[in-house]
Amino acid sequence: MSSLFPLSNVAAGVMLLFLKPLKKAEFVEVSSYTGSVKDLGLFTTVLETADGVFVSIPNSTVWANAIKNFTRNEKRRMDITVGISYGDSIEDGLAALRELVSEESRILIEPAPQYLVHTLADSSVNLQLRAWVATTHYWDIYWQTQRKIKDKVESKGITIPFPQRDLHIIESKNNA
């Protein structure tokens, strides 16, 4: 049975090289691994993770699992969620998100950005910005927008809440 294992890797390697679901330098998720494709051979696919770890995956494993390719398409949707207090205006929160978009020229106009009430959570009303960006700029825009969102929301007089709990201490009447 072990002699068939390399043959399945070669067969999978041929399929990967022929169909090209991933290519060198693309950022992918395969099985439980995420990283940039460094090499694609007959037996294995080599990834380098974002933190610089070398990962060698048998091609039969790559071929047998879904491949999520983060860089293949020209654009990606960026989803950013921010929680606001239940006492704050949803419209003011959505206006803050619109202002953020208007200040970032690299956010694509088409498809149009969406400004949504995402969830009514325990401690906050979660608003979400969904905007499309060029894949090459995705992380740069994502991190910059995350950094700016707190100041922008607070400039509208909105509070970003944090989970809070009330603790009620009940004294026992049976104190010995």
C-alpha positions in Angstrom: 0.0 0.0 0.0 2.9 2.4 0.8 4.2 2.0 -2.8 0.9 3.5 -4.1 1.2 6.6 -1.9 3.9 8.2 -4.1 2.0 7.3 -7.2 -1.1 9.1 -5.9 1.0 12.2 -5.2 2.4 12.1 -8.8 -1.1 11.7 -10.3 -2.3 14.6 -8.1 0.8 16.6 -9.0 0.1 16.1 -12.7 -3.5 17.3 -12.2 -2.4 20.3 -10.2 0.2 21.3 -12.8 -2.3 20.8 -15.7 -5.4 22.4 -14.2 -3.5 25.1 -12.2 -5.9 25.8 -9.3 -2.8 27.4 -7.7 0.4 28.9 -9.0 3.7 30.0 -7.5 3.4 33.2 -5.4 -0.4 32.9 -4.9 -1.7 33.1 -1.4 -3.8 30.0 -0.7 -5.5 27.9 1.9 -5.1 24.2 1.4 -6.4 21.7 4.0 -5.5 23.4 7.3 -2.6 25.4 5.9 -2.5 29.0 4.6 0.5 30.6 2.9 2.2 31.6 -0.4 2.9 28.9 -2.9 6.7 28.6 -3.1 7.0 25.4 -5.2 4.6 23.0 -7.0 6.3 19.7 -7.9 5.2 16.3 -8.8 5.1 15.0 -5.3 4.5 18.0 -3.0 3.3 21.5 -2.9 5.4 23.9 -0.7 3.9 26.8 1.1 5.4 29.6 3.2 3.0 30.8 5.9 2.6 34.5 6.7 4.9 34.0 9.7 7.6 32.4 7.6 7.0 28.7 8.3 7.9 26.1 5.6 5.0 23.7 4.9 5.3 20.8 2.5 2.0 19.1 1.6 1.7 15.9 -0.3 0.0 16.6 -3.6 -2.6 13.9 -2.9 -3.7 15.9 0.1 -3.8 19.2 -1.9 -5.8 17.6 -4.7 -8.2 15.9 -2.2 -9.1 19.1 -0.4 -10.7 22.4 -1.4 -8.3 25.1 -2.4 -9.1 28.6 -1.4 -7.1 31.0 -3.5 -7.0 34.5 -2.0 -5.0 36.2 -4.9 -6.4 34.7 -8.1 -9.2 37.2 -8.6 -8.5 40.8 -9.4 -10.7 42.1 -6.6 -11.9 41.0 -3.1 -14.6 42.1 -0.8 -13.4 43.6 2.5 -15.8 43.1 5.5 -15.2 45.4 8.5 -17.5 45.2 11.5 -17.7 47.8 14.3 -19.9 47.7 17.3 -21.7 50.8 18.6 -23.7 51.3 21.7 -27.4 50.6 21.7 -28.0 54.2 22.8 -26.2 55.6 19.7 -27.7 56.5 16.4 -27.4 53.8 13.8 -27.6 56.4 11.0 -24.6 58.3 12.5 -22.6 55.1 12.7 -23.4 54.3 9.0 -22.5 57.9 8.1 -19.1 57.3 9.7 -18.5 54.2 7.6 -19.6 56.2 4.4 -17.0 58.9 5.3 -14.3 56.3 5.7 -15.0 55.0 2.2 -15.1 58.5 0.7 -11.6 59.2 2.1 -10.1 56.0 0.7 -9.7 56.3 -3.1 -8.6 52.7 -3.5 -12.0 51.4 -2.5 -13.8 50.4 -5.7 -17.1 52.2 -6.7 -18.4 49.1 -8.4 -19.6 46.9 -6.9 -21.0 49.6 -4.6 -20.0 49.5 -1.0 -22.7 48.2 1.4 -23.4 49.7 4.9 -25.3 47.3 7.0 -26.7 46.6 10.5 -24.9 43.2 10.8 -26.1 41.9 14.2 -27.8 42.9 17.4 -25.2 41.5 19.8 -25.2 41.3 23.6 -23.3 44.5 24.2 -23.5 46.3 20.8 -25.2 47.0 17.6 -22.7 45.7 15.0 -22.5 47.7 11.8 -20.6 46.3 8.8 -18.9 47.9 5.9 -18.6 45.6 2.8 -16.4 47.2 0.2 -14.5 45.8 -2.8 -10.8 46.5 -3.4 -8.1 45.4 -5.7 -6.6 42.2 -4.4 -3.1 43.7 -4.5 -4.2 46.4 -2.0 -6.5 44.3 0.2 -4.5 44.0 3.4 -3.1 47.5 3.2 -6.6 49.1 2.9 -8.0 46.6 5.5 -5.5 47.4 8.2 -5.6 51.2 7.5 -9.4 51.2 7.6 -9.4 49.2 10.9 -7.0 51.8 12.3 -9.1 54.8 11.3 -12.5 53.4 12.2 -12.4 54.1 16.0 -11.5 57.8 15.5 -14.1 58.2 12.8 -16.9 56.6 14.8 -16.0 58.5 18.0 -15.9 61.8 16.0 -19.6 61.3 15.5 -20.1 61.1 19.2 -20.6 57.4 19.1 -19.3 55.0 21.8 -17.7 51.7 20.9 -18.9 49.5 23.8 -17.2 46.6 25.5 -18.8 43.7 27.2 -19.9 44.5 30.7 -21.5 42.4 33.4 -23.4 43.4 36.5 -22.4 41.4 39.6 -24.9 41.1 42.4 -23.5 39.7 45.6 -26.0 38.1 47.9 -25.0 37.5 51.4 -26.1 34.3 53.0 -28.1 34.5 56.2 -26.4 31.3 57.4 -23.1 33.0 58.3 -21.4 30.8 60.9 
